[in-house]
Amino acid sequence: MRIRTEIAVVGSGAGGATVAKELAGRGKDVLIVERGPYVSNIGTQRAGLGFYDRCGLRTSKEGIIVYRTLMVGGTTVVSCGSGVRVLEKELKDSGLDLAPEFEETEKELGVRPLAERLIGPGSRLIMDAANRLGFEMRPMPKFIDPEKCVSCGRCVLGCKTGAKWTTLNFVNEALQKGARIITRVEVRSVVSHKGRAVGLVGAGPEGKIRIYADRIILAAGGISSPVILKRSGIENAGKKLFTDLFNVTYGIYRKKDINLWNEPSMAALSTKHMQSKGFIMAPFIDVPLVLRGTMSKRRQIKNFRHNNLLGIMVKTKDESAGKITTKERFEKLVTPEDHKKLDEGAGMAKDILMEAGVKKKDIILTKPRGAHPGGSAAIGEVVDKDLETEIRDLYVCDASVLPTSPGAPPIVTIVALAKKLAKKLAGGMEQEQNV
């Protein structure tokens, strides 16, 4: 199969769907190439086994689970809907002032602190206990419509009510404006001629696919984008991988059922120690099927019910110490500095749980995991401040380009980056047409 387009966008997550929507809205011929399928069955544990990569058990060489999804909408479909700005200063120092794009993004996504009525009893217990201890925990900024949210707690399995914004909204908008999409197509490499990108080679259900394009934007995520770059001759891609390592400290609240599982995920946020210690804290509980697998086999909470658990996630700015191979395998070591952050945060989480009424003997810590792979095609390393690679007309726009671990959900920042890139590309193409 051969396809011709003006702009090819690989991936439909926060970066890809945004740049596709923006450019289609400016009258450009856009083709979205998505590795995964459209998924309509969301919101259940069984469905999640299908769209999470390797059923949520994708691990590094060292055994660290790193979550990602392969589907139209990418991981925005299973995000917690948290709309925080991250790396604003670091990106500005790299030559990317995103202030207008941040404002535009927050307005378009409807970012606002989670409504008080949606902060359930479990999150409230944690937030009040944290504030009594001076941790300054407040409602999390969210791109969740409070009128549609039913507090089902299934954010990480997909939002059935449509309360949570995802890039499915942007994909549909792009299609309405004339863009095209092909799904279940894995891009293998970029074709270049005389130092300029001219197309893509991939494979789908019907065999080999060649796509010819004037501009190519890779937005396949922090693991896949660098793999495509490496296969295309950009050898320094795939280094300095971070994953925003996190753990969850759990405790049994024996006074009454609180059922944190039936509350919006990460309803509150403490950033008090982000600058000084490199981590945030937020109420969180794992999917029931996942919970025991994330605990140490040497010590698990026994005889507990899921609706008796309180959990606090500690998400860290981990070191960019991982790397990715052309076979899409990756290394991710938890360094001594990473362990220090995770352990210090878990200690604070333990204090908060005990302040909330959990007994010390009923507290346990999960193993470290990763949720936001990135840094593997970083600005200043693999792309320039315009997100262009050494191959002309080949751009990257996803978490790969982030210069360092944000230690917090990066969706708002990636959308802002994509808006900035779309403006640049549209302006440049219009200038070419006028020459």
C-alpha positions in Angstrom: 0.0 0.0 0.0 1.2 3.5 -0.8 -0.2 6.7 0.7 0.6 10.3 -0.1 0.0 13.1 2.4 1.3 16.6 3.2 1.9 15.8 6.9 2.3 12.4 8.5 1.8 12.2 12.3 2.8 9.0 13.9 0.8 8.4 17.1 -2.4 9.9 18.4 -1.6 10.6 22.0 -1.1 14.1 23.6 1.4 15.3 21.1 0.2 13.6 17.9 -3.5 14.2 18.2 -2.9 17.8 19.1 -0.6 18.7 16.2 -2.9 16.8 13.8 -5.9 18.7 15.0 -4.2 22.1 14.9 -2.7 21.5 11.4 -5.9 20.0 9.9 -7.7 23.1 11.3 -5.3 25.2 9.2 -6.2 23.4 6.1 -3.3 21.0 5.9 -3.5 17.5 4.5 -2.8 15.4 7.6 -2.6 11.6 8.0 -2.5 10.1 11.5 -0.7 6.7 11.7 -1.6 4.8 14.8 -0.1 1.5 15.9 -3.1 0.5 18.1 -6.8 0.1 17.3 -9.8 2.2 18.2 -11.0 0.9 21.6 -14.6 1.3 22.5 -14.8 -1.1 25.4 -13.2 0.9 28.2 -13.8 1.3 32.0 -13.3 -2.3 33.1 -10.4 -4.4 34.3 -10.9 -7.0 31.5 -10.8 -4.3 28.8 -7.6 -2.9 30.3 -5.9 -6.2 29.8 -6.4 -5.6 26.1 -5.1 -2.1 25.5 -2.3 -1.8 28.1 1.0 -3.0 26.5 1.5 -6.6 27.5 -1.5 -6.4 29.8 0.3 -3.8 31.9 3.3 -6.0 32.5 5.8 -4.4 30.1 9.1 -4.4 32.1 12.6 -3.1 31.7 15.5 -5.5 31.6 15.8 -5.0 35.3 12.1 -5.9 35.9 10.6 -2.4 36.4 7.1 -2.3 35.1 6.5 0.7 32.8 2.9 1.4 31.8 1.8 2.5 28.4 -1.2 1.8 26.1 -1.3 1.0 22.4 -4.6 2.5 21.1 -6.1 5.6 19.4 -5.8 8.3 22.0 -2.7 6.8 23.6 -2.2 7.0 27.4 -4.5 10.0 27.6 -7.4 7.5 27.6 -6.1 6.0 30.8 -4.6 9.0 32.5 -5.9 10.3 35.8 -7.0 13.5 34.1 -4.4 15.6 36.0 -3.7 18.9 34.4 -0.5 20.3 35.9 2.1 22.4 34.2 5.5 20.7 34.3 9.0 21.8 33.2 7.9 25.3 32.2 11.1 26.9 33.3 13.3 24.1 32.0 11.7 24.4 28.5 12.0 28.1 28.6 15.7 27.8 29.3 15.9 25.6 26.3 14.4 28.3 24.1 10.8 27.3 24.3 8.5 29.8 26.0 5.2 28.1 26.2 3.3 30.6 28.3 0.7 31.4 25.5 0.3 27.7 24.7 -0.1 26.7 28.3 -3.0 29.2 28.7 -4.5 28.0 25.5 -4.2 24.4 26.5 -5.7 24.9 30.0 -8.6 26.8 28.6 -9.3 24.3 25.8 -9.1 21.3 28.1 -11.1 22.9 30.9 -8.4 22.5 33.5 -9.5 23.5 37.0 -9.1 22.2 40.6 -11.2 19.1 41.1 -14.6 20.0 42.5 -14.9 19.7 46.2 -18.0 17.5 45.9 -15.9 14.9 43.9 -13.3 14.6 46.6 -14.5 11.4 48.3 -14.1 10.3 52.0 -10.8 8.4 51.3 -9.1 11.3 49.5 -10.5 13.7 52.1 -9.0 11.6 55.0 -5.6 11.7 53.3 -5.8 15.4 52.4 -6.9 16.5 55.8 -4.2 14.3 57.5 -1.5 15.6 55.2 -2.5 19.2 55.9 -2.4 18.7 59.7 1.2 17.5 59.2 2.0 20.6 57.0 2.2 18.9 53.6 0.0 21.5 51.9 -2.2 19.0 49.9 -4.9 20.6 47.8 -7.4 19.5 45.1 -5.6 18.4 42.0 -6.0 20.5 38.8 -8.0 18.3 36.5 -9.4 18.2 32.9 -12.5 16.5 34.1 -16.0 17.8 33.6 -17.6 17.8 37.1 -21.1 17.6 35.6 -20.3 14.3 33.9 -18.0 12.7 36.5 -19.8 10.0 38.5 -16.8 9.2 40.8 -16.5 5.6 39.6 -12.7 5.6 40.2 -12.0 3.9 36.9 -9.8 6.7 35.4 -6.9 4.4 34.6 -9.2 2.0 32.7 -10.9 4.7 30.6 -13.8 7.1 31.3 -17.1 5.7 30.3 -19.1 8.9 30.9 -16.8 11.1 28.8 -16.1 13.3 31.8 -12.4 13.2 31.3 -10.8 14.9 28.3 -8.7 12.6 26.1 -7.1 13.1 22.7 -9.9 11.1 21.2 -11.6 14.5 21.3 -8.8 16.0 19.2 -8.6 13.0 16.8 -12.3 13.3 16.1 -12.0 17.1 15.6 -9.0 16.5 13.2 -11.1 14.0 11.2 -14.0 16.4 11.0 -11.5 19.0 9.5 -10.4 16.6 6.8 -7.6 14.6 8.4 -7.3 10.9 7.8 -6.3 8.1 10.1 -5.0 4.6 9.6 -4.8 2.2 12.6 -3.0 -1.0 13.5 0.0 0.2 11.5 3.5 0.0 13.1 6.0 2.4 11.7 9.4 0.9 11.3 11.6 3.7 10.0 11.7 7.1 8.3 12.9 7.3 4.7 15.2 10.2 4.0 16.8 11.6 0.9 19.7 14.1 0.9 19.2 14.7 4.6 15.5 15.3 4.4 12.6 13.1 5.5 10.4 12.0 2.6 8.4 9.1 4.0 7.7 6.3 6.3 7.9 2.5 6.1 5.6 0.4 8.2 3.5 -2.7 8.4 -0.2 -3.2 9.0 -2.8 -6.1 8.7 -2.5 -6.0 5.0 1.2 -6.0 4.8 3.9 -3.4 4.0 2.9 0.3 3.9 4.8 3.2 2.4 3.8 6.7 3.3 5.2 9.7 1.4 5.0 13.1 3.2 6.5 16.6 3.1 6.7 16.8 6.9 6.8 13.9 9.5 6.1 14.2 13.2 6.9 11.3 15.4 4.6 11.2 18.5 4.7 7.5 19.2 5.8 7.9 22.8 8.9 7.8 24.9 9.7 4.2 24.0 8.6 3.9 20.4 9.7 7.3 18.9 13.4 6.8 19.8 13.2 3.3 18.3 12.0 4.7 15.0 14.7 7.3 15.1 17.4 4.8 15.8 16.3 2.6 12.9 16.4 5.7 10.7 20.0 6.4 11.5 19.8 8.8 14.4 22.1 6.8 16.7 22.0 9.1 19.8 18.3 8.6 20.2 17.1 6.2 22.9 19.4 7.4 25.7 18.7 9.2 28.9 15.3 7.5 29.5 13.3 8.5 32.5 9.9 7.0 33.6 8.7 9.2 36.5 9.2 6.3 38.9 6.6 6.0 41.6 5.5 3.8 44.4 2.3 3.6 46.5 2.1 3.3 50.3 -1.0 1.4 51.4 -2.7 1.1 54.7 -5.8 -0.6 56.0 -8.4 1.8 57.5 -10.3 -0.4 59.9 -12.7 2.1 61.3 -15.2 1.8 58.3 -15.3 1.2 54.6 -14.0 4.2 52.7 -13.6 2.7 49.2 -11.0 5.0 47.6 -11.5 2.9 44.5 -14.8 4.6 43.9 -13.3 8.1 43.9 -11.5 10.1 41.2 -7.8 9.0 41.0 -5.3 11.4 42.4 -8.0 13.8 43.6 -5.5 15.9 45.6 -1.9 16.9 45.3 1.1 17.9 47.4 3.9 19.6 45.6 5.6 20.9 48.7 8.7 18.7 48.2 8.9 18.8 44.4 11.6 21.5 44.2 13.6 20.4 47.3 13.3 16.7 47.1 12.0 15.8 43.7 8.6 14.2 44.3 4.9 14.8 44.6 2.3 12.9 46.7 -1.4 12.2 45.8 -4.1 9.8 47.0 -4.1 6.7 44.7 -5.3 3.1 44.6 -4.3 0.4 42.1 -6.8 -1.6 40.1 -7.7 -4.7 42.2 -6.2 -7.1 39.8 -2.9 -5.2 39.8 -2.6 -4.6 43.5 -1.1 -7.8 44.8 1.3 -8.1 41.9 2.8 -4.7 42.8 3.5 -5.7 46.4 6.7 -7.4 47.6 6.2 -11.2 47.7 8.0 -11.3 51.0 5.4 -9.1 52.7 1.8 -8.5 51.6 -1.1 -7.1 53.4 -3.1 -10.1 54.4 -6.9 -10.4 54.9 -7.7 -7.0 53.5 -10.6 -5.8 51.5 -10.0 -3.4 48.6 -12.6 -0.9 50.0 -10.7 -0.7 53.3 -7.4 0.6 51.7 -6.0 4.1 51.7 -3.1 4.7 49.3 -0.7 7.5 48.6 1.3 7.6 45.4 4.8 9.2 45.5 5.9 10.1 42.0 9.5 11.2 41.5 11.8 13.0 39.2 13.9 10.0 38.5 17.4 10.1 36.9 17.6 9.8 33.2 19.6 6.6 33.4 17.8 4.3 31.0 18.2 3.4 27.4 16.2 1.8 24.5 17.3 -0.6 21.8 16.2 -0.9 18.2 14.2 -4.0 19.2 12.1 -1.8 21.6 13.6 -3.3 24.6 14.8 -1.0 27.3 16.9 -0.7 30.4 15.6 1.2 33.5 17.7 1.0 36.6 16.4 2.4 39.9 19.5 4.3 40.9 20.5 5.0 44.6 19.3 8.6 44.2 15.9 7.3 42.9 15.6 4.9 45.8 16.4 7.8 48.2 13.5 9.9 46.8 11.1 7.0 46.7 11.9 5.9 50.3 11.8 9.5 51.7 8.4 10.1 50.0 7.1 6.7 51.3 8.2 7.7 54.8 6.1 10.8 54.6 3.2 8.9 53.1 3.4 6.5 56.0 3.2 9.4 58.5 0.1 10.8 56.7 -1.6 7.4 56.8 -0.9 7.0 60.5 -2.2 10.5 61.1 -5.4 9.5 59.2 -6.0 6.5 61.5 -4.0 3.6 60.0 -2.0 1.4 62.3 1.7 1.0 61.7 1.4 -2.8 61.3 -1.2 -2.3 58.5 1.1 -0.3 56.2 3.0 -1.7 53.2 4.9 -0.3 50.3 4.7 -1.4 46.6 7.6 -2.0 44.3 8.7 1.0 42.1 7.1 1.4 38.7 7.2 3.9 35.9 4.3 5.7 34.1 5.7 8.4 31.9 8.6 7.2 29.8 10.4 10.1 28.1 13.7 12.0 27.7 14.8 9.5 25.0 15.0 12.1 22.2 15.5 15.2 24.4 15.7 18.8 23.3 19.4 19.7 23.0 20.3 16.0 22.5 18.3 14.7 19.6 16.0 17.5 18.6 16.6 21.3 18.5 14.4 23.9 20.2 12.0 23.6 17.2 11.7 19.9 17.9 13.4 19.1 14.6 15.9 16.3 14.3 19.2 16.2 12.3 17.0 14.9 9.4 15.2 18.0 8.0 11.4 18.0 8.1 11.5 15.2 10.7 10.1 16.3 14.1 9.4 14.6 17.4 6.6 15.8 19.7 5.9 13.6 22.7 7.5 12.9 26.1 10.7 11.8 24.3 11.7 15.5 23.9 11.4 16.5 27.5 14.8 17.5 28.8 14.4 15.9 32.3 11.9 13.9 34.3 8.9 16.1 35.3 8.0 13.9 38.2 4.3 14.7 37.5 1.8 14.1 34.8 3.1 15.7 31.5 0.0 15.8 29.3 -0.7 19.6 29.6 3.0 20.3 28.7 3.0 17.9 25.8 -0.2 19.4 24.4 1.3 22.9 24.7 4.5 21.7 22.9 2.3 20.3 20.1 0.5 23.6 19.7 3.8 25.5 19.5 5.1 23.1 16.9 1.9 23.3 14.8 2.1 27.1 14.7 5.7 26.9 13.5 5.0 24.3 10.9 1.9 26.0 9.6 3.8 29.3 9.4 6.8 27.8 7.6 4.6 26.0 5.0 2.6 29.1 4.3 5.9 31.0 3.6 7.0 28.3 1.2 3.8 28.5 -0.7 4.2 32.3 -1.0 7.7 32.1 -2.4 
